[in-house]
């Protein structure tokens, strides 16, 4: 497996990193087992966030006592004020049980903080770096205009952005642009929020970019084992794999929910990040898991949608979420009635 250097940070790791959002869904000991297994078998880059409930705490618990220089931690802050910034940074350092964070990122940025913009946020990053509490300054985004502005500013050392084999030419251009600016590119949502179910195709796609570090969301040992197997035998983007990816892109063309959850909470308690992509999940995962009583009740909540537009206004992909929910509900009813067959 090739190694990737994250631009001007100089951080160099094999092209296989750990996305720690999902470990918030498992207990502390299970998380420790998974994290240590990843570390002991070659994964040395771990990405988390203050917003991921107890993910940071679990990493700190798992890695306590390890040589801190033997692995990298990237975490994030959604702070909007300088006071919040320092509070969240100190909380992250405490929970991660570390004196420093390798890459500290502005999380899901809706604007690109810059020096003298009146917020003091970028200056806080610089001060934290001067104090040795962070090593590098990064930013994560879901919108192309924000990502492009961050790259062009030359103020950030890394960009984290959704990137998978469903990427358009515009996303690929971001990768190229980052390379031109010597900026590290961290790829989130390499499985498109769970819609892509062939890990070897996802890995093969990433391997064609020598400046992209994918962070795979992992919450089960069996999932981890799949990514670890690629250290010894990295999938190749050959003609057969390219044909498969083309077929997938054709099938998933158009607007679809990535399941990021930034649209929530819903005032009517609709589980938007699952219900708005139910049609795809029915066709790409065993359908019985989505047709049980629980999900029938969740899908029925769509009938109560107020069309208030709050979800659409918060969607980083600018989807018409109420319309997407209703479309998925109509399809779901047809599947339940046996009018449409799924796997």
C-alpha positions in Angstrom: 0.0 0.0 0.0 1.3 3.4 -0.9 2.0 6.1 1.6 0.4 9.5 1.6 1.9 12.8 2.8 -0.7 15.3 3.9 0.7 18.3 2.1 2.7 20.8 4.1 2.0 19.1 7.4 4.6 16.5 6.5 2.4 13.8 8.1 3.1 10.6 6.2 1.0 7.5 6.7 -0.2 4.5 4.7 -3.3 5.3 2.7 -5.6 3.6 5.2 -7.0 5.7 8.1 -9.6 5.3 10.9 -12.8 7.4 11.0 -13.9 7.3 14.6 -17.4 8.7 14.4 -19.0 5.2 14.5 -17.3 4.1 17.7 -19.6 6.3 19.6 -22.2 3.6 18.9 -20.3 0.8 20.7 -19.3 0.4 24.4 -16.0 1.5 25.7 -14.3 -1.9 25.8 -15.4 -2.8 22.3 -14.1 0.5 21.1 -10.8 -0.1 22.8 -10.4 -3.5 21.2 -11.1 -2.2 17.8 -8.9 0.9 18.1 -5.9 -1.1 19.4 -6.3 -3.7 16.8 -6.3 -1.0 14.1 -3.2 0.6 15.7 -1.3 -2.7 16.1 -2.0 -3.7 12.6 -0.8 -0.6 10.8 -3.4 2.1 11.0 -1.7 5.2 12.5 -4.1 8.1 11.7 -7.3 8.5 13.6 -9.9 11.2 12.9 -12.6 12.2 15.5 -14.5 15.3 16.6 -15.8 17.1 19.7 -19.2 16.6 18.2 -19.0 12.8 18.1 -20.3 12.4 21.7 -17.8 10.1 23.5 -15.5 9.2 20.5 -12.6 11.3 21.8 -13.0 9.8 25.3 -12.8 6.2 23.8 -9.7 7.0 21.9 -8.0 8.5 24.9 -9.0 5.4 26.9 -7.7 3.0 24.3 -4.4 4.7 23.6 -3.4 5.7 27.1 0.2 4.7 27.6 1.1 4.3 24.0 4.0 6.2 22.5 2.2 9.4 21.4 4.6 10.0 18.5 3.6 6.6 17.0 0.2 7.7 15.9 -1.7 10.8 14.7 -4.9 12.3 15.9 -7.1 14.7 14.0 -10.1 16.2 15.8 -12.5 19.1 15.2 -14.3 22.0 16.7 -17.7 23.5 15.8 -17.0 26.5 18.0 -18.4 29.8 16.7 -16.7 32.0 19.3 -13.2 32.2 20.7 -14.4 31.2 24.2 -16.0 28.1 22.8 -12.9 27.4 20.8 -10.7 27.2 23.9 -13.3 25.4 25.9 -13.6 22.7 23.2 -9.9 22.4 22.6 -9.2 21.9 26.3 -12.0 19.3 26.5 -10.6 17.4 23.5 -7.1 17.4 25.0 -8.4 16.1 28.3 -10.6 13.4 26.8 -7.9 12.3 24.3 -5.4 12.2 27.2 -2.8 14.0 25.1 -0.8 17.2 25.3 -1.3 18.1 21.6 -3.5 17.4 18.7 -1.8 16.7 15.3 -4.5 18.4 13.2 -7.2 20.6 14.6 -10.0 21.3 12.2 -12.9 23.8 11.9 -15.8 21.3 11.6 -18.3 21.5 8.8 -17.4 25.0 8.0 -20.1 27.4 6.8 -17.5 30.1 6.3 -13.7 30.2 6.0 -12.2 31.9 9.1 -9.3 34.2 8.2 -7.1 36.7 10.1 -8.7 40.0 10.8 -12.2 38.9 9.9 -13.5 40.1 13.2 -14.2 36.7 14.7 -10.8 36.0 16.2 -11.2 32.3 15.3 -8.2 31.9 13.0 -6.1 33.9 15.5 -7.1 31.4 18.2 -5.9 28.6 15.9 -2.6 30.3 15.5 -2.3 30.9 19.3 -3.1 27.3 20.0 -0.4 26.3 17.5 2.2 28.6 19.1 1.4 27.1 22.5 2.0 23.6 21.1 -1.5 22.4 21.8 -2.1 21.8 18.1 0.4 21.0 15.4 -1.5 21.8 12.2 -4.6 23.8 11.2 -7.3 22.1 9.1 -10.8 22.6 7.9 -13.7 20.3 7.0 -16.4 21.2 4.6 -19.4 19.8 2.6 -19.8 22.7 0.2 -17.7 23.1 -2.9 -17.5 26.9 -2.6 -16.3 26.7 1.0 -13.7 24.1 0.1 -12.4 26.1 -2.8 -12.2 29.3 -0.7 -10.2 27.4 2.0 -7.7 26.0 -0.6 -7.2 29.4 -2.3 -6.7 31.1 1.1 -3.5 29.1 1.7 -4.3 29.4 5.4 -5.1 25.8 6.0 -2.8 22.8 6.0 -5.5 20.2 5.3 -9.0 20.0 3.8 -11.4 17.2 4.8 -14.2 16.7 2.2 -16.6 14.0 1.1 -14.9 11.9 -1.5 -15.8 8.5 -3.0 -16.0 6.9 -6.4 -19.3 8.7 -6.8 -17.4 12.0 -6.9 -18.0 14.4 -9.8 -15.3 16.1 -11.8 -15.6 19.0 -9.4 -14.6 16.9 -6.4 -11.7 15.4 -8.3 -10.6 19.0 -9.2 -10.5 19.7 -5.4 -8.0 16.9 -4.9 -5.9 18.3 -7.7 -6.1 21.8 -6.4 -5.1 20.7 -3.0 -2.0 19.0 -4.5 -1.1 22.2 -6.3 -1.4 24.2 -3.0 0.6 21.5 -1.0 -2.5 21.0 1.1 -3.4 17.6 2.6 -6.7 16.1 1.4 -8.6 13.9 3.9 -11.4 12.0 2.4 -14.5 11.5 4.5 -17.5 9.4 3.5 -15.5 7.1 1.3 -18.5 4.7 1.4 -21.0 7.5 0.6 -22.6 7.2 4.0 -23.0 3.5 3.7 -24.4 3.3 0.2 -21.3 1.8 -1.2 -20.9 -1.8 -0.2 -17.8 -3.1 -2.0 -14.8 -2.0 0.0 -12.3 -3.2 -2.5 -13.7 -0.8 -5.2 -13.7 2.1 -2.7 -10.0 1.4 -1.8 -9.0 0.9 -5.5 -10.6 4.3 -6.3 -8.6 6.0 -3.6 -5.4 4.4 -4.6 -5.2 6.3 -7.8 -4.7 9.6 -5.8 -1.3 9.9 -4.1 -2.4 12.8 -2.0 -5.7 11.5 -0.6 -6.0 9.9 2.8 -9.4 8.1 3.3 -10.8 7.8 6.8 -13.0 4.7 6.9 -15.8 4.8 9.4 -15.4 1.7 11.6 -17.5 0.3 14.4 -17.1 -3.5 14.0 -14.1 -5.8 14.0 -15.3 -7.4 10.8 -15.3 -4.0 9.1 -11.8 -3.3 10.4 -10.6 -6.7 9.2 -11.6 -5.7 5.6 -9.5 -2.5 5.6 -6.6 -4.2 7.3 -6.5 -6.9 4.6 -5.7 -4.2 2.1 -2.3 -3.5 3.7 -1.1 -6.8 2.2 -3.1 -6.8 -0.9 -4.3 -3.4 -2.1 -7.1 -3.5 -4.7 -6.1 -2.3 -8.1 -8.2 0.0 -10.3 -8.2 -2.2 -13.4 -10.7 -2.4 -16.3 -13.0 -4.7 -14.4 -13.1 -2.4 -11.4 -13.6 0.7 -13.5 -16.5 -1.0 -15.2 -18.1 -1.8 -11.8 -17.6 1.8 -10.6 -19.2 3.2 -13.8 -22.2 1.0 -13.3 -22.5 2.1 -9.7 -22.2 5.8 -10.6 -24.9 5.4 -13.3 -27.2 3.7 -10.7 -26.7 6.4 -8.1 -26.7 9.4 -10.4 -28.7 12.4 -9.2 -29.6 13.8 -5.9 -29.5 11.4 -2.9 -29.1 11.7 0.8 -25.6 11.0 2.1 -26.9 10.3 5.6 -24.6 12.9 7.3 -27.4 14.0 9.7 -26.6 17.8 9.6 -30.3 18.4 8.7 -31.4 17.1 12.2 -33.0 17.4 14.6 -36.4 17.5 12.9 -39.3 19.2 14.8 -41.5 16.2 14.0 -38.7 13.8 15.1 -38.3 12.3 11.6 -35.1 10.3 11.3 -34.2 12.2 8.2 -30.7 10.8 7.6 -32.1 7.3 7.1 -35.6 8.0 5.9 -34.5 10.3 3.1 -32.4 7.5 1.6 -34.6 4.5 2.4 -35.2 3.6 -1.2 -31.4 3.2 -1.8 -30.9 1.3 1.4 -33.6 -1.2 0.6 -31.9 -2.0 -2.6 -28.3 -2.0 -1.3 -28.7 -3.8 2.0 -30.8 -6.8 3.2 -34.3 -5.4 3.0 -35.6 -7.2 6.1 -33.6 -4.8 8.3 -35.5 -1.8 6.9 -38.9 -3.3 6.8 -39.4 -4.2 10.5 -41.9 -2.5 12.8 -39.4 0.1 14.0 -38.7 1.5 10.5 -42.3 1.3 9.5 -43.1 3.6 12.4 -40.2 5.9 11.5 -41.2 6.1 7.9 -44.8 6.9 8.9 -43.6 10.0 10.6 -42.9 11.5 7.1 -46.7 12.0 6.9 -46.4 14.6 9.6 -43.7 16.7 7.8 -44.4 20.4 8.2 -42.4 21.3 5.1 -40.9 24.0 7.3 -37.7 23.9 5.3 -35.3 23.7 8.2 -33.8 20.5 7.0 -33.2 21.8 3.5 -31.6 25.0 4.8 -29.1 22.9 6.8 -28.4 20.3 4.1 -24.7 20.7 2.9 -25.7 19.2 -0.4 -28.6 21.6 -0.9 -31.2 18.9 -1.3 -35.0 19.4 -1.4 -35.3 17.2 1.7 -39.1 17.3 2.2 -39.6 16.2 -1.4 -37.0 13.5 -1.1 -38.6 12.2 2.1 -42.1 12.0 0.4 -40.6 10.2 -2.6 -38.9 7.6 -0.3 -42.1 7.1 1.6 -44.1 6.4 -1.6 -41.5 3.8 -2.6 -41.4 2.3 0.8 -45.2 1.8 0.8 -44.9 0.0 -2.6 -42.3 -2.3 -1.2 -44.4 -3.1 1.9 -47.4 -3.8 -0.3 -45.3 -6.2 -2.5 -45.7 -4.0 -5.6 -42.0 -3.5 -5.8 -39.5 -6.3 -5.2 -36.2 -5.7 -3.4 -33.5 -8.1 -2.1 
